[in-house]
Every structure is written in structure tokens, then in C-alpha cells.
Amino acid sequence: MIKALSGSFRTYGPDGPGSEYEVRADTRDAVVEFVARLGEPGADDAYLIHDGRALRRDLLEDEKAPDHALFLAIREDFGYLGYLGPVDGQLEDERMWPVGDPRSPGTHGTNNVDYPAGSGLPVAEVVKALDEFRVTGELPRSVSWTIGRA
């Protein structure tokens, strides 16, 4: 299995949207670097997929598409994750969020994702979960998840 993540994120400055960045992380060091870039001022949230997972036919678009998405945002001292896709072979139709620090505020990203209050994790835990996803291609089990709180 390929052990890599691909995705994109955008930056914003005082004059509005900046650049869009394409990302591929195929090592733990690349995951660490990517998370650090998302923590920089002006970075928005990221939309990620696992490169080793099979594509499925999207009936609405009549093309192949990922069966999953992992959303990631870094805001100050917290990292936020969101997951949509199969869990243990069963398709979940609602987003899943980590059970995080109750002191973490909610935040918004431009991928039409509102990360709920209480779902923020220490950034080191986000790195660990993201690297686990890179290796396994499955929902990271290093954090606890809940369904559909946003």
C-alpha cells in the first residue's frame, strides 16, 4: 500500500486570498513539516486524502472520487481534524470529530467545515494521528472520535 497523503490548502493575507498549495506527505518528517506550515499565520484548513485508497464511482459526477476526506486546521495552540468516510468497512454519512480538549474553541475553515468547540487537540497529537492515517489509510485510532457534532 502507498503510504502517503495528498491535499491542498490556501493562505490568506490582509488583501484577501493568497496562494493555494498542493501537498504530498509520504514520510513522518513531511507530515511534521506540513502541520507546521498550517500553523503559520494566514494558513487556512486543508483537505486531505490517502493516496493508497481505492477510488469509487461518484454517481452524481460520473467519475471516480475518493471515498474519504480528512480535514485539518491548526489554530494557535490547537489542531483540529474532521473525517468523512468509511470506518471499519461501514460508510459513515456524517463527519466525525476527535473528542478533544474541552477548552478548545470552535473554528471555521474554507472547506465548508466548522470544527466544533471541544474537538481541538494538542498539535503533537494531530501530528501523531495524521502520520497514523498516512501509514494505515484508515481512521486514526490514536484519538477518540465522535459522530456529527458540528
Secondary structure as UniProt FT lines:
FT   STRAND          5..13
FT   TURN            14..15
FT   STRAND          16..25
FT   HELIX           28..38
FT   TURN            41..42
FT   STRAND          43..50
FT   TURN            51..52
FT   STRAND          55..58
FT   TURN            59..62
FT   STRAND          63..66
FT   STRAND          69..75
FT   TURN            76..77
FT   STRAND          78..84
FT   STRAND          86..87
FT   TURN            88..89
FT   STRAND          90..91
FT   STRAND          96..98
FT   TURN            102..103
FT   STRAND          107..109
FT   TURN            110..112
FT   STRAND          113..115
FT   TURN            117..118
FT   STRAND          121..122
FT   HELIX           123..136
FT   STRAND          145..147
//
